[in-house]
Amino acid sequence: MAGSARPGPDGVAGLTEFGARLRELRVWSGVSYRELHRRIVRSRTARGVCEIPAYDTVYRCLQPGRSRLDVELVVDVVRALIGDADERVVLAWRQAYQLVCGAASDAAVVNVTDRLPDDLEAFTGRADALARLRPWVNGQPEPVLIAVDGMPGVGKTRLIVHLAHLMDGVDQVLAVNLRGFDPRQPADPGAVLEAFLRVLAVRGAPPSSRTARFGEALAGKRSVILLDNAASAEQVLPLLPGVPGSVVLVTSRRRLELPGAVRLQLCAFTPAESDELLRKAIGSARVSADPATAERIAVQVGQLPLALALVAGRIGATPSWSLSDHLERLVERERTLCLDDAVEIALAQSDGSLPAAHRTLLRMLALHPGADFDTSAAAVLAGADEAETSVLLGDLLAGSLLQQRSPGRFEMHDLVRVYAARRGSDEDPASARRAAFTRLADHYRAMAATAMSVYAPYEADWRPHVEPGTVVPKDREAALAWLDAERVNLVACGLSAAEQNLSDHAADLSSILYRYLDDAGHYADGEVLHAAAARSAPRERRGRALSSLGVVYWRLGRFGEAREVYAEALSLASTCGDHRDHIRALINLGLVLERVGAYEEAYTNYLQSIDIASAIDSDVATAHALHNVVHLAERLGRYDEAYERVQECLSMLRETGDRVTEGRALNSRAGVNLSLGRHDQARADAEQAIVIARETANRTGEAYALITLGRALSALGALEPAQARLELALRIAGELGNRDAEALALNESGTVAGTAGSAAVALDRHRAALAISTEVGDPYEQARSHQGCARALVLLGDPQAAQSELHQALEIFDRLKTPEANAVATQLAALSA
């Protein structure tokens, strides 16, 4: 065991097994946790490494359920357990961990669409299959699951797409390539399910409840779900909504044991179907002139639809060749390749007879790491201009070597990708392939930087300087549309760059895309991209990626993990001397410290960040730091200071043009005005904050501003409008997965319900808020939940239970030193009298 690391082969399973192997190594060594920590401290001290991990950090590294490990700590753990004698073993563990992390990242990047892929203009054959399956997709009251399996190239995907297009009255479409047999990692079903829920505007569901929430979101709808290219039943089962009106269409090369599925094994075309395809593709006259040869061509490629389409594309492109010429070429290909794979033969024939530029483009396209690509990305890979590349893409599409999912966007069948990648390995030097991918990474980095310069121009100094792309979006809306269209490709490119030691590209994409991914709530994408950048980035750039990763953890309510990575980012920023990274790490760590109740420590961080921002004369950084001081000062009852700080913050923000943070600051001022009893001013500020949040598509900011508006309306006696705003805030928070906002909205909703006399509703809302705040570790909202429960229990005639709740609230408020402690003590005294 000491000599090898044997991680699992893919994704999440690989990370789980890697952790198990690391724990086995500790048990095998007989070293206690305390001794392990001492050895790591001694080793790092001797090597002059300034980051010394706490005992808890080492202990947690070896506990089950970890979704992320610090690779340097892993290496030090291994070194401490087996000694320094064989650094080759230590290197093997490092490489193994990086391999499984890359696999997990790949598995987490999925491309889900809410539209059907285009159907073939002239769908051919499959009359028997359609006659069997059509009754199941139209008019069935119960949920339907259809599983189509068959050999590669037999036309499974084309059949289910055509079948889906024949359905009546569809309300919702969801489609995904599960990549079960793709050269890339199979899609993680958890990531697919999360993406499905995002499309359905359902956010914040914990992993254990996502399948149930999926079914709830589709209840009452007529839906069709395409799960293409599945690897196993285990990959499919979490993605079945199981509600009436849902039709799930699954394809796989294997027979999947799916309970209740209508199963169809798809075979090759019949001779009649092959003849029909050839007549549609190359013309009936040409087939009729030599039907025997046409039949032999079909037999030669196994009568597989994909192979026939490839051959037909080649025949159509060479009118001077007779059918006999094509048949002879196919036979020759079979002898040359020494194999009996009809698709391989057809691919080789189609590829081998293409002009050199077409063959080169096809090989280069196999290097693209994403789901699909446009003409500009293809041109970059080929090292050609777009006009020429557009013609070549059209030719490859006509020859069935490419598919077109939507206008202007192309994709490769997984068999074509495998074939093209193999040809590239054989024909193109590694240096040429690396140069092509580097061009692609340069392209995506430049285009992303250009889009972000329009999306968030005020943060230009906080992003790496990159030469802009050739096309500049006309406005923020256009920039956002481009980012949405290319998001999966940008993240996949960042992951591939990290794996191929293009660490600057990975770090740049992480930094460039941070604001967009955070604003839009693409937390899963942010997690894998920032983690990959942190693993691969050089020391001086690692801190920024860690800070971005910490924001993801914070948004998801994973405060413990956020605190870990922020602390490391702060240490790196301090030692590397990067002022902007230092400011960001201080602010972000302060946010987590604030949420877990370490107010004075958080306050110190904010003040320090203000000092550094002022020293480097950065109004953006100063404004952000001031904004966080506002919230904390209000929390501690320092209302005059909070108001002074927020006015200073707003003045700076209006100079910088940072509308997103301006909206947040207006919402903070609304909160301060509420605390000062200025309810009308609070209402006006909150309403303006909502306007700005909607203008900037800042859903998180909108949720918080709606909560504040609900508070202001409640204070003004408008209880029904207040509750309506809070319900909307609660829905947005749930969609975003923002647990902090969700707990806050629930507590405010409970307060309004109690004021309106709905004590039972109030108690339910406060208890729901308590569950969330306890789960994420937010003591302030826990205390507010206890206080709200007490008010509801008094209304329900249970003062003894109310006293118990108030005692718990008072203990927390006293520990936090917030002004609510006095009000709770007064309530307790009144109940005890």
NUFIDREN-449430 format. One line per 4 residues: number of its first residue (from 1); their letters; for each residue x, y, z of C-alpha. Coordinates in pm, whole numbers, m for minus. Example, Ala and Ser with C-alpha at 12.3 -4.5 7.8 and 13.67 -1.06 7.14 Angstrom:
2
1> AS> 1230/m450/780 ~ 1367/m106/714;
***
This chain:
833
1> MAGS> 0/0/0 ~ 281/240/81 ~ 417/224/m270 ~ 120/325/m480;
5> ARPG> m189/538/m506 ~ m481/368/m673 ~ m754/626/m725 ~ m1084/541/m888;
9> PDGV> m1107/589/m1261 ~ m1352/872/m1277 ~ m1497/1181/m1116 ~ m1658/1176/m774;
13> AGLT> m1597/804/m731 ~ m1228/866/m793 ~ m1208/1135/m525 ~ m1390/911/m278;
17> EFGA> m1157/619/m341 ~ m850/844/m331 ~ m950/963/15 ~ m1006/604/128;
21> RLRE> m658/504/4 ~ m500/795/187 ~ m672/690/511 ~ m557/331/454;
25> LRVW> m200/455/420 ~ m221/627/760 ~ m359/311/924 ~ m90/99/755;
29> SGVS> 182/334/883 ~ 56/324/1243 ~ 109/700/1278 ~ m141/888/1498;
33> YREL> m305/1211/1382 ~ m107/1411/1638 ~ 224/1259/1530 ~ 131/1311/1164;
37> HRRI> 66/1679/1231 ~ 398/1714/1416 ~ 587/1551/1126 ~ 427/1782/870;
41> VRSR> 508/2090/1080 ~ 871/1978/1120 ~ 903/1901/750 ~ 759/2233/635;
45> TARG> 962/2429/888 ~ 1281/2255/775 ~ 1200/2332/410 ~ 1121/2695/484;
49> VCEI> 751/2665/396 ~ 568/2945/577 ~ 215/2794/563 ~ 190/2570/870;
53> PAYD> m141/2380/880 ~ m340/2358/1201 ~ m399/2017/1357 ~ m769/2036/1258;
57> TVYR> m672/2095/895 ~ m460/1781/886 ~ m729/1581/1066 ~ m1006/1697/829;
61> CLQP> m790/1615/528 ~ m817/1247/621 ~ m1189/1237/695 ~ m1450/1084/457;
65> GRSR> m1676/1303/246 ~ m1416/1560/145 ~ m1499/1726/m189 ~ m1162/1902/m210;
69> LDVE> m812/1835/m81 ~ m507/2059/m80 ~ m266/1875/m309 ~ 38/2014/m124;
73> LVVD> m102/1890/207 ~ m174/1550/49 ~ 187/1530/m64 ~ 313/1627/280;
77> VVRA> 86/1368/443 ~ 229/1097/217 ~ 584/1217/276 ~ 528/1214/653;
81> LIGD> 381/862/646 ~ 634/688/421 ~ 942/899/488 ~ 1154/1099/246;
85> ADER> 1338/796/107 ~ 1152/763/m221 ~ 1032/1087/m375 ~ 909/885/m677;
89> VVLA> 631/744/m460 ~ 544/1093/m338 ~ 532/1212/m701 ~ 304/921/m792;
93> WRQA> 55/1027/m523 ~ 66/1387/m646 ~ 0/1281/m1004 ~ m277/1043/m898;
97> YQLV> m455/1315/m705 ~ m427/1562/m991 ~ m563/1293/m1225 ~ m873/1221/m1019;
101> CGAA> m933/1592/m956 ~ m919/1651/m1330 ~ m1163/1363/m1385 ~ m1403/1498/m1123;
105> SDAA> m1385/1842/m1280 ~ m1453/1705/m1628 ~ m1747/1504/m1498 ~ m1897/1814/m1338;
109> VVNV> m1899/2017/m1661 ~ m2221/1938/m1843 ~ m2413/2100/m2126 ~ m2788/2085/m2074;
113> TDRL> m3026/2244/m2325 ~ m3396/2319/m2315 ~ m3453/2259/m2685 ~ m3454/1949/m2900;
117> PDDL> m3162/1891/m3134 ~ m3258/1949/m3496 ~ m3430/1656/m3661 ~ m3303/1519/m3992;
121> EAFT> m3476/1681/m4287 ~ m3528/1339/m4439 ~ m3546/1085/m4157 ~ m3509/736/m4300;
125> GRAD> m3652/398/m4204 ~ m3723/266/m3854 ~ m4094/218/m3930 ~ m4121/m82/m3697;
129> ALAR> m3941/92/m3411 ~ m4153/404/m3447 ~ m4475/202/m3465 ~ m4381/38/m3135;
133> LRPW> m4265/351/m2954 ~ m4502/627/m3074 ~ m4800/505/m2866 ~ m4582/539/m2556;
137> VNGQ> m4490/904/m2614 ~ m4837/1035/m2692 ~ m5137/1006/m2466 ~ m4988/805/m2178;
141> PEPV> m5109/930/m1838 ~ m4824/767/m1644 ~ m4452/852/m1661 ~ m4280/685/m1956;
145> LIAV> m3922/561/m1976 ~ m3788/435/m2309 ~ m3438/285/m2328 ~ m3283/230/m2671;
149> DGMP> m2958/35/m2687 ~ m2744/m83/m2975 ~ m2398/m82/m3126 ~ m2212/241/m3207;
153> GVGK> m2334/416/m3521 ~ m2665/230/m3537 ~ m2869/552/m3514 ~ m2993/551/m3155;
157> TRLI> m2968/927/m3109 ~ m3133/1006/m3442 ~ m3422/776/m3353 ~ m3498/931/m3013;
161> VHLA> m3460/1285/m3147 ~ m3704/1206/m3429 ~ m3939/1041/m3180 ~ m3927/1347/m2954;
165> HLMD> m4013/1574/m3248 ~ m4327/1363/m3305 ~ m4461/1433/m2954 ~ m4767/1653/m2909;
169> GVDQ> m4810/1947/m2672 ~ m4468/1944/m2505 ~ m4428/2207/m2231 ~ m4069/2136/m2129;
173> VLAV> m3765/1992/m2306 ~ m3441/1887/m2136 ~ m3157/1729/m2332 ~ m2805/1622/m2238;
177> NLRG> m2524/1408/m2371 ~ m2418/1194/m2074 ~ m2086/1114/m2248 ~ m2100/752/m2136;
181> FDPR> m1861/635/m2407 ~ m1702/966/m2495 ~ m1325/1027/m2481 ~ m1404/1279/m2206;
185> QPAD> m1522/1179/m1860 ~ m1885/1063/m1835 ~ m2113/1334/m1700 ~ m2170/1325/m1324;
189> PGAV> m2546/1266/m1275 ~ m2545/1505/m980 ~ m2411/1783/m1202 ~ m2669/1699/m1471;
193> LEAF> m2950/1707/m1218 ~ m2831/2040/m1083 ~ m2822/2178/m1438 ~ m3174/2045/m1504;
197> LRVL> m3299/2221/m1191 ~ m3129/2543/m1301 ~ m3313/2532/m1635 ~ m3636/2476/m1440;
201> AVRG> m3555/2776/m1214 ~ m3516/2557/m907 ~ m3213/2647/m698 ~ m3079/2558/m359;
205> APPS> m3196/2198/m337 ~ m2946/1992/m134 ~ m2810/1686/m321 ~ m3026/1445/m124;
209> SRTA> m3349/1612/m236 ~ m3267/1711/m593 ~ m3440/1416/m761 ~ m3755/1485/m559;
213> RFGE> m3741/1856/m644 ~ m3689/1762/m1008 ~ m4013/1565/m1007 ~ m4197/1847/m829;
217> ALAG> m4078/2101/m1087 ~ m4212/1887/m1374 ~ m4540/1793/m1205 ~ m4835/1893/m1421;
221> KRSV> m4618/1951/m1727 ~ m4586/1759/m2051 ~ m4210/1704/m2061 ~ m3957/1515/m2271;
225> ILLD> m3610/1440/m2136 ~ m3335/1315/m2367 ~ m3055/1127/m2190 ~ m2820/1042/m2472;
229> NAAS> m2517/814/m2452 ~ m2564/677/m2101 ~ m2289/471/m1942 ~ m2496/283/m1683;
233> AEQV> m2827/258/m1507 ~ m2668/430/m1205 ~ m2601/735/m1419 ~ m2964/747/m1538;
237> LPLL> m3170/664/m1227 ~ m3125/1000/m1043 ~ m3243/1179/m1360 ~ m3588/1017/m1377;
241> PGVP> m3862/1255/m1254 ~ m4121/977/m1224 ~ m4419/1210/m1264 ~ m4720/1178/m1499;
245> GSVV> m4667/1352/m1830 ~ m4292/1296/m1835 ~ m4129/1100/m2117 ~ m3764/1004/m2070;
249> LVTS> m3572/878/m2375 ~ m3240/707/m2299 ~ m2974/574/m2536 ~ m2678/354/m2451;
253> RRRL> m2445/106/m2612 ~ m2529/m129/m2326 ~ m2853/m284/m2217 ~ m2946/m89/m1904;
257> ELPG> m3145/m246/m1622 ~ m3396/32/m1571 ~ m3713/m72/m1386 ~ m4030/m18/m1587;
261> AVRL> m3850/84/m1904 ~ m3983/17/m2252 ~ m3670/m136/m2401 ~ m3571/m144/m2766;
265> QLCA> m3254/m296/m2905 ~ m3181/m113/m3228 ~ m3020/m314/m3504 ~ m2860/m216/m3833;
269> FTPA> m3076/m106/m4125 ~ m3261/m359/m4332 ~ m3160/m373/m4700 ~ m3470/m173/m4787;
273> ESDE> m3385/99/m4534 ~ m3027/117/m4659 ~ m3154/153/m5013 ~ m3393/431/m4902;
277> LLRK> m3113/624/m4731 ~ m2884/602/m5031 ~ m3161/714/m5268 ~ m3241/1016/m5049;
281> AIGS> m2876/1108/m5010 ~ m2732/1058/m5360 ~ m3041/1044/m5578 ~ m3261/758/m5693;
285> ARVS> m3128/775/m6047 ~ m2774/700/m5939 ~ m2883/403/m5726 ~ m3119/270/m5993;
289> ADPA> m2839/278/m6248 ~ m2641/23/m6045 ~ m2860/m123/m5766 ~ m2641/m429/m5710;
293> TAER> m2335/m217/m5636 ~ m2536/12/m5409 ~ m2650/m294/m5215 ~ m2294/m423/m5186;
297> IAVQ> m2181/m82/m5054 ~ m2446/m102/m4782 ~ m2338/m454/m4691 ~ m1974/m351/m4688;
301> VGQL> m2040/m95/m4411 ~ m2263/m328/m4213 ~ m2578/m136/m4308 ~ m2507/98/m4016;
305> PLAL> m2682/435/m4058 ~ m2382/645/m3953 ~ m2147/457/m4184 ~ m2398/476/m4471;
309> ALVA> m2440/851/m4416 ~ m2062/897/m4425 ~ m2030/697/m4745 ~ m2327/877/m4901;
313> GRIG> m2164/1210/m4817 ~ m1848/1096/m4990 ~ m2041/971/m5296 ~ m2231/1298/m5323;
317> ATPS> m1905/1496/m5310 ~ m1742/1297/m5594 ~ m1985/1286/m5889 ~ m1707/1171/m6122;
321> WSLS> m1663/847/m5928 ~ m1890/554/m6005 ~ m2052/346/m5733 ~ m1808/69/m5827;
325> DHLE> m1518/306/m5762 ~ m1653/375/m5414 ~ m1711/8/m5344 ~ m1357/m78/m5448;
329> RLVE> m1224/197/m5223 ~ m1420/60/m4927 ~ m1289/m290/m4986 ~ m936/m156/m5010;
333> RERT> m982/36/m4686 ~ m1089/m281/m4509 ~ m777/m465/m4624 ~ m551/m173/m4529;
337> LCLD> m698/m125/m4184 ~ m706/m498/m4107 ~ m1028/m462/m3907 ~ m1393/m537/m3939;
341> DAVE> m1547/m219/m3806 ~ m1792/m76/m4053 ~ m1791/273/m3904 ~ m1412/282/m3891;
345> IALA> m1395/178/m4254 ~ m1648/440/m4357 ~ m1471/707/m4156 ~ m1137/615/m4306;
349> QSDG> m1281/624/m4656 ~ m1452/958/m4600 ~ m1152/1111/m4428 ~ m892/964/m4659;
353> SLPA> m1052/1106/m4970 ~ m1094/1456/m4828 ~ m862/1741/m4929 ~ m578/1803/m4687;
357> AHRT> m736/2116/m4534 ~ m1054/1926/m4448 ~ m861/1640/m4289 ~ m649/1880/m4086;
361> LLRM> m955/2066/m3960 ~ m1127/1741/m3857 ~ m822/1631/m3656 ~ m787/1971/m3491;
365> LALH> m1156/1981/m3396 ~ m1105/1665/m3189 ~ m886/1877/m2959 ~ m1180/2096/m2859;
369> PGAD> m1265/2013/m2496 ~ m1619/2150/m2490 ~ m1964/2043/m2595 ~ m1989/2227/m2925;
373> FDTS> m1812/2505/m3112 ~ m1871/2791/m3350 ~ m1686/2888/m3666 ~ m1443/3122/m3493;
377> AAAV> m1325/2852/m3250 ~ m1286/2604/m3536 ~ m1083/2856/m3734 ~ m851/2917/m3440;
381> LAGA> m788/2543/m3399 ~ m714/2505/m3769 ~ m501/2817/m3785 ~ m712/2944/m4077;
385> DEAE> m941/3240/m4143 ~ m1309/3218/m4064 ~ m1438/3246/m4420 ~ m1229/2949/m4533;
389> TSVL> m1317/2753/m4220 ~ m1688/2818/m4271 ~ m1670/2652/m4612 ~ m1477/2356/m4471;
393> LGDL> m1730/2311/m4189 ~ m2011/2310/m4441 ~ m1836/2037/m4637 ~ m1776/1826/m4325;
397> LAGS> m2141/1873/m4226 ~ m2259/1765/m4572 ~ m2038/1459/m4544 ~ m2191/1363/m4206;
401> LLQQ> m1858/1409/m4030 ~ m2007/1689/m3820 ~ m2351/1754/m3675 ~ m2526/2086/m3631;
405> RSPG> m2713/2118/m3303 ~ m2831/2472/m3373 ~ m2756/2736/m3639 ~ m2388/2828/m3633;
409> RFEM> m2288/2570/m3372 ~ m2135/2232/m3454 ~ m2055/1914/m3265 ~ m1885/1581/m3335;
413> HDLV> m2032/1236/m3287 ~ m1824/1060/m3024 ~ m1710/797/m3278 ~ m1591/1071/m3515;
417> RVYA> m1413/1243/m3227 ~ m1233/921/m3129 ~ m1135/854/m3488 ~ m1014/1212/m3549;
421> ARRG> m820/1219/m3222 ~ m648/893/m3313 ~ m560/1021/m3659 ~ m423/1336/m3496;
425> SDED> m199/1133/m3266 ~ m68/943/m3566 ~ m28/1229/m3812 ~ 30/1549/m3615;
429> PASA> 333/1613/m3395 ~ 255/1667/m3028 ~ 392/2020/m3066 ~ 138/2097/m3340;
433> RRAA> m152/1965/m3133 ~ m36/2160/m2830 ~ 2/2475/m3041 ~ m355/2432/m3171;
437> FTRL> m500/2393/m2823 ~ m294/2688/m2699 ~ m442/2899/m2980 ~ m789/2791/m2870;
441> ADHY> m713/2874/m2506 ~ m576/3213/m2618 ~ m895/3270/m2818 ~ m1135/3186/m2537;
445> RAMA> m929/3386/m2286 ~ m928/3692/m2511 ~ m1297/3669/m2597 ~ m1391/3615/m2233;
449> ATAM> m1183/3917/m2130 ~ m1352/4126/m2400 ~ m1699/4019/m2294 ~ m1619/4091/m1929;
453> SVYA> m1483/4436/m2019 ~ m1837/4518/m2132 ~ m2015/4314/m1864 ~ m1821/4464/m1568;
457> PYEA> m1593/4745/m1693 ~ m1546/4887/m1343 ~ m1346/4580/m1236 ~ m1090/4601/m1517;
461> DWRP> m801/4652/m1275 ~ m902/4337/m1087 ~ m878/4111/m1390 ~ m554/4004/m1564;
465> HVEP> m457/4215/m1861 ~ m530/4017/m2178 ~ m522/4138/m2536 ~ m887/4181/m2639;
469> GTVV> m1069/3959/m2885 ~ m1163/4066/m3234 ~ m1536/4111/m3166 ~ m1660/4344/m2891;
473> PKDR> m2020/4295/m2768 ~ m2228/4606/m2830 ~ m2365/4622/m2474 ~ m2386/4436/m2144;
477> EAAL> m2682/4229/m2263 ~ m2488/4107/m2567 ~ m2185/4030/m2350 ~ m2403/3826/m2115;
481> AWLD> m2556/3637/m2409 ~ m2209/3543/m2537 ~ m2096/3431/m2192 ~ m2409/3219/m2151;
485> AERV> m2359/3056/m2492 ~ m1991/2976/m2433 ~ m1996/2908/m2058 ~ m1948/2529/m2082;
489> NLVA> m1669/2570/m2337 ~ m1492/2836/m2131 ~ m1496/2622/m1818 ~ m1391/2309/m2011;
493> CGLS> m1107/2504/m2171 ~ m989/2619/m1829 ~ m989/2262/m1699 ~ m801/2134/m2003;
497> AAEQ> m551/2416/m1974 ~ m484/2318/m1614 ~ m434/1955/m1715 ~ m197/2051/m1999;
501> NLSD> 20/2270/m1775 ~ m106/2593/m1931 ~ m141/2727/m1581 ~ m158/3094/m1681;
505> HAAD> m457/3026/m1906 ~ m639/2836/m1631 ~ m566/3108/m1376 ~ m667/3384/m1619;
509> LSSI> m999/3219/m1708 ~ m1075/3167/m1340 ~ m1007/3533/m1264 ~ m1176/3670/m1576;
513> LYRY> m1496/3467/m1534 ~ m1527/3500/m1156 ~ m1771/3793/m1155 ~ m1995/3646/m1426;
517> LDDA> m2012/3299/m1270 ~ m2087/3447/m928 ~ m2350/3695/m1045 ~ m2529/3432/m1253;
521> GHYA> m2517/3171/m977 ~ m2316/2916/m1177 ~ m2161/2788/m857 ~ m2084/2433/m976;
525> DGEV> m1891/2568/m1276 ~ m1713/2816/m1056 ~ m1612/2546/m811 ~ m1446/2320/m1068;
529> LHAA> m1280/2604/m1261 ~ m1142/2789/m958 ~ m1030/2462/m796 ~ m846/2358/m1113;
533> AARS> m681/2698/m1134 ~ m578/2678/m767 ~ m425/2334/m822 ~ m224/2435/m1128;
537> APRE> m147/2804/m1075 ~ 199/2917/m968 ~ 227/3024/m607 ~ 196/3395/m678;
541> RRGR> m139/3345/m856 ~ m289/3070/m643 ~ m435/3304/m384 ~ m672/3470/m630;
545> ALSS> m813/3137/m745 ~ m855/3026/m384 ~ m1044/3346/m301 ~ m1281/3282/m591;
549> LGVV> m1328/2924/m477 ~ m1404/3047/m128 ~ m1681/3270/m261 ~ m1847/2964/m414;
553> YWRL> m1829/2779/m81 ~ m1966/3085/100 ~ m2260/3120/m140 ~ m2343/2753/m88;
557> GRFG> m2333/2789/289 ~ m2018/2578/322 ~ m1860/2823/564 ~ m1601/2582/704;
561> EARE> m1452/2509/361 ~ m1471/2877/270 ~ m1281/2972/583 ~ m1007/2720/502;
565> VYAE> m941/2842/149 ~ m973/3211/244 ~ m717/3168/519 ~ m476/3007/273;
569> ALSL> m546/3282/17 ~ m476/3546/281 ~ m148/3381/374 ~ m40/3366/11;
573> ASTC> m142/3726/m59 ~ 46/3847/247 ~ 368/3671/149 ~ 345/3742/m226;
577> GDHR> 278/4114/m180 ~ m22/4137/m415 ~ m229/4420/m269 ~ m548/4348/m462;
581> DHIR> m542/3980/m371 ~ m468/4080/m13 ~ m772/4313/m4 ~ m997/4052/m159;
585> ALIN> m885/3778/80 ~ m936/4007/381 ~ m1287/4103/272 ~ m1389/3749/182;
589> LGLV> m1251/3598/501 ~ m1428/3876/691 ~ m1760/3778/532 ~ m1726/3421/656;
593> LERV> m1608/3531/1000 ~ m1911/3758/1018 ~ m2150/3476/927 ~ m2008/3245/1194;
597> GAYE> m2028/3518/1459 ~ m1662/3626/1484 ~ m1760/3992/1451 ~ m1457/4169/1595;
601> EAYT> m1219/3961/1387 ~ m1427/4031/1077 ~ m1436/4403/1161 ~ m1058/4411/1191;
605> NYLQ> m1027/4245/848 ~ m1256/4504/689 ~ m1070/4797/839 ~ m737/4652/727;
609> SIDI> m874/4609/373 ~ m984/4975/372 ~ m635/5087/473 ~ m468/4883/196;
613> ASAI> m722/4997/m65 ~ m666/5361/29 ~ m289/5312/12 ~ m306/5184/m346;
617> DSDV> m570/5448/m433 ~ m835/5198/m549 ~ m1185/5342/m517 ~ m1342/5011/m622;
621> ATAH> m1161/4819/m348 ~ m1227/5090/m89 ~ m1597/5099/m173 ~ m1629/4722/m146;
625> ALHN> m1452/4719/188 ~ m1665/5008/317 ~ m1982/4829/213 ~ m1899/4531/431;
629> VVHL> m1820/4755/728 ~ m2167/4909/688 ~ m2345/4577/733 ~ m2136/4473/1032;
633> AERL> m2157/4813/1203 ~ m2535/4798/1176 ~ m2537/4441/1311 ~ m2343/4563/1617;
637> GRYD> m2578/4858/1672 ~ m2331/5124/1554 ~ m2595/5294/1340 ~ m2437/5638/1303;
641> EAYE> m2108/5485/1190 ~ m2296/5256/951 ~ m2478/5551/792 ~ m2160/5756/756;
645> RVQE> m1978/5461/595 ~ m2258/5384/350 ~ m2277/5746/233 ~ m1903/5743/168;
649> CLSM> m1937/5409/m11 ~ m2219/5530/m238 ~ m2026/5841/m332 ~ m1730/5631/m447;
653> LRET> m1944/5378/m630 ~ m2117/5643/m837 ~ m1775/5764/m947 ~ m1655/5415/m1046;
657> GDRV> m1975/5313/m1228 ~ m2006/4988/m1031 ~ m2386/4966/m1052 ~ m2402/4616/m904;
661> TEGR> m2237/4720/m577 ~ m2423/5053/m582 ~ m2749/4858/m568 ~ m2618/4649/m279;
665> ALNS> m2506/4962/m94 ~ m2848/5123/m139 ~ m2999/4813/14 ~ m2755/4841/304;
669> RAGV> m2853/5205/353 ~ m3217/5095/356 ~ m3132/4856/639 ~ m2958/5131/836;
673> NLSL> m3256/5362/784 ~ m3485/5091/920 ~ m3271/5061/1231 ~ m3288/5440/1272;
677> GRHD> m3669/5435/1236 ~ m3668/5612/897 ~ m3912/5374/730 ~ m4008/5583/427;
681> QARA> m3644/5644/335 ~ m3576/5271/381 ~ m3858/5185/145 ~ m3730/5427/m122;
685> DAEQ> m3374/5293/m98 ~ m3487/4931/m118 ~ m3706/5000/m420 ~ m3416/5171/m599;
689> AIVI> m3187/4879/m509 ~ m3437/4640/m672 ~ m3444/4853/m989 ~ m3064/4843/m1015;
693> ARET> m3049/4468/m939 ~ m3292/4398/m1221 ~ m3109/4631/m1461 ~ m2782/4448/m1393;
697> ANRT> m2934/4096/m1382 ~ m2807/4060/m1024 ~ m3050/3804/m886 ~ m2869/3776/m553;
701> GEAY> m2890/4149/m498 ~ m3258/4146/m597 ~ m3336/3881/m335 ~ m3171/4078/m52;
705> ALIT> m3334/4406/m160 ~ m3677/4240/m170 ~ m3622/4119/186 ~ m3537/4471/299;
709> LGRA> m3839/4612/114 ~ m4056/4354/289 ~ m3921/4473/625 ~ m3986/4837/535;
713> LSAL> m4342/4770/416 ~ m4411/4570/732 ~ m4285/4858/947 ~ m4524/5088/756;
717> GALE> m4814/4851/824 ~ m4850/4719/467 ~ m4840/4351/567 ~ m4981/4189/252;
721> PAQA> m4743/4372/12 ~ m4459/4296/255 ~ m4536/3924/253 ~ m4561/3923/m129;
725> RLEL> m4211/4074/m157 ~ m4073/3822/90 ~ m4229/3529/m98 ~ m4060/3649/m418;
729> ALRI> m3729/3688/m234 ~ m3766/3337/m96 ~ m3826/3195/m443 ~ m3520/3372/m589;
733> AGEL> m3300/3261/m298 ~ m3413/2903/m353 ~ m3343/2925/m726 ~ m2993/3058/m663;
737> GNRD> m2911/2814/m387 ~ m2825/3107/m159 ~ m2883/2958/186 ~ m2802/3281/366;
741> AEAL> m3072/3479/183 ~ m3316/3189/218 ~ m3283/3181/599 ~ m3315/3560/618;
745> ALNE> m3628/3563/398 ~ m3787/3286/603 ~ m3728/3470/929 ~ m3868/3797/792;
749> SGTV> m4167/3615/644 ~ m4231/3453/982 ~ m4221/3792/1153 ~ m4475/3938/908;
753> AGTA> m4701/3632/943 ~ m4693/3663/1319 ~ m4777/4034/1305 ~ m5071/3948/1078;
757> GSAA> m5195/3693/1334 ~ m5095/3377/1144 ~ m4903/3224/1433 ~ m4884/2870/1294;
761> VALD> m4741/2996/963 ~ m4496/3213/1154 ~ m4374/2918/1361 ~ m4323/2704/1050;
765> RHRA> m4122/2979/878 ~ m3898/3043/1178 ~ m3832/2672/1228 ~ m3741/2636/860;
769> ALAI> m3500/2930/897 ~ m3353/2770/1209 ~ m3285/2446/1021 ~ m3095/2629/746;
773> STEV> m2899/2861/976 ~ m2801/2567/1196 ~ m2694/2366/890 ~ m2469/2642/756;
777> GDPY> m2349/2762/1097 ~ m2493/3116/1110 ~ m2550/3196/1481 ~ m2717/3535/1429;
781> EQAR> m2997/3392/1215 ~ m3026/3100/1457 ~ m3089/3348/1738 ~ m3343/3541/1530;
785> SHQG> m3519/3212/1451 ~ m3544/3123/1820 ~ m3676/3471/1893 ~ m3936/3442/1617;
789> CARA> m4042/3097/1734 ~ m4094/3242/2083 ~ m4326/3516/1952 ~ m4529/3259/1759;
793> LVLL> m4551/3025/2057 ~ m4683/3304/2277 ~ m4958/3367/2021 ~ m5031/2993/2018;
797> GDPQ> m5069/2990/2398 ~ m4749/2807/2494 ~ m4545/3053/2706 ~ m4328/2780/2860;
801> AAQS> m4199/2669/2520 ~ m4158/3035/2428 ~ m3932/3091/2730 ~ m3712/2803/2624;
805> ELHQ> m3673/2956/2276 ~ m3594/3297/2424 ~ m3326/3155/2653 ~ m3154/3005/2348;
809> ALEI> m3183/3334/2159 ~ m3047/3534/2453 ~ m2745/3305/2494 ~ m2648/3358/2129;
813> FDRL> m2716/3735/2117 ~ m2515/3782/2438 ~ m2224/3588/2291 ~ m2240/3794/1971;
817> KTPE> m2277/4121/2169 ~ m2559/4248/1946 ~ m2834/4490/2058 ~ m3106/4226/2022;
821> ANAV> m2995/4082/2355 ~ m3170/4364/2544 ~ m3501/4311/2363 ~ m3492/3936/2429;
825> ATQL> m3412/3991/2796 ~ m3714/4223/2820 ~ m3936/3961/2654 ~ m3815/3696/2900;
829> AALS> m3884/3921/3195 ~ m4237/3989/3071 ~ m4309/3616/3031 ~ m4170/3537/3375;
833> A> m4374/3805/3550;
***
